[in-house]
Amino acid sequence: MVEGRVRHVGERAARTYLDFVRRGEDGLTVTVSKRTWRRVLEHGLTGAGLTGRRVRVRGVVEIRRGPVIEVAVPELVEPLDEAGTEDGRRGAESGHAEGRGTGRER
């Protein structure tokens, strides 16, 4: 499980990327397949709506070019504040997601 502020959302043909760091920096990226992204949209979350928000993401962290979590179901992305608010900025000022293992990661 990680929590942090989404800095950038890149919607591409095959998948969507939620970046927790500024472009060009090393840090966590969450990937969402096109099929799952459609389901995310049905849950009322959009790329524009997630940008700048603090979110909690559950999943398995893999190391590729950097740390990556691939989201398989929309419920694994949980917004924690309203877009543009300053609530709960813990771990967000640095642009790095704060990871907290629960022992039950999936």
C-alpha positions in Angstrom: 0.0 0.0 0.0 1.3 3.5 -0.9 -0.1 6.9 -0.3 1.0 10.1 -2.1 -0.1 12.9 -4.4 -0.6 12.2 -8.1 1.7 14.6 -9.9 0.8 13.7 -13.5 -1.7 11.4 -15.3 -0.7 10.1 -18.8 -3.6 8.5 -20.7 -2.2 6.5 -23.6 -3.9 4.0 -26.1 -3.1 0.8 -24.1 -2.8 2.1 -20.6 -2.9 5.0 -18.2 0.0 6.1 -16.0 -0.4 7.8 -12.6 2.9 9.3 -11.7 3.7 10.2 -8.1 6.8 12.3 -9.0 7.4 15.1 -11.4 8.4 14.1 -15.0 12.0 13.1 -15.2 12.3 12.1 -11.6 12.7 8.6 -10.2 9.7 7.4 -8.2 6.5 5.4 -8.2 4.3 5.0 -11.2 0.9 3.3 -11.1 -0.2 1.7 -14.4 -3.8 0.9 -15.3 -4.8 -1.1 -18.4 -7.2 0.4 -20.9 -9.9 -2.0 -19.8 -9.5 -1.3 -16.1 -9.2 2.5 -16.8 -12.7 2.4 -18.4 -13.9 0.9 -15.1 -12.1 3.6 -13.2 -13.9 6.2 -15.2 -17.2 4.5 -14.4 -16.4 4.9 -10.7 -16.2 8.7 -11.3 -12.4 9.1 -11.3 -10.8 10.8 -14.2 -7.2 11.7 -15.1 -7.9 15.4 -14.6 -9.7 14.7 -11.3 -6.9 12.6 -9.9 -4.1 15.0 -10.8 -3.0 16.9 -7.7 -5.0 14.6 -5.3 -3.7 12.5 -2.5 -4.5 8.8 -3.2 -3.9 5.4 -1.6 -3.1 2.6 -4.0 -2.9 -1.1 -3.1 -1.0 -3.6 -5.1 2.3 -5.3 -5.6 5.3 -3.1 -6.2 7.5 -4.3 -9.0 10.8 -2.8 -10.1 11.1 -2.1 -13.8 12.7 1.2 -14.7 11.5 2.3 -11.3 8.9 1.2 -8.8 5.6 0.3 -10.5 2.2 -0.9 -9.3 -0.2 -2.3 -11.9 -3.8 -1.8 -10.8 -6.2 -4.6 -11.8 -9.4 -3.3 -10.4 -10.6 0.3 -9.8 -11.2 -0.2 -6.1 -7.4 -0.4 -5.5 -7.2 3.4 -6.2 -8.7 5.4 -3.3 -8.8 9.2 -3.4 -8.0 10.6 0.1 -8.8 14.3 -0.4 -10.6 16.6 -2.8 -8.7 17.9 -5.8 -6.6 20.9 -5.1 -6.9 20.8 -1.3 -4.0 20.9 1.2 -5.4 18.1 3.4 -2.9 15.4 4.6 0.2 16.3 2.7 2.3 13.7 4.5 4.8 12.4 2.1 3.5 14.5 -0.7 5.8 17.6 -0.5 8.8 15.6 -1.6 6.8 14.2 -4.5 7.4 10.7 -3.3 4.7 8.3 -2.4 4.9 7.0 1.1 4.8 3.2 1.3 3.5 1.3 4.2 3.5 -2.4 4.1 0.6 -4.1 5.7 1.7 -7.7 5.3 -1.3 -8.3 3.1 -0.2 -6.7 -0.1 -1.8 -8.2 -3.3 
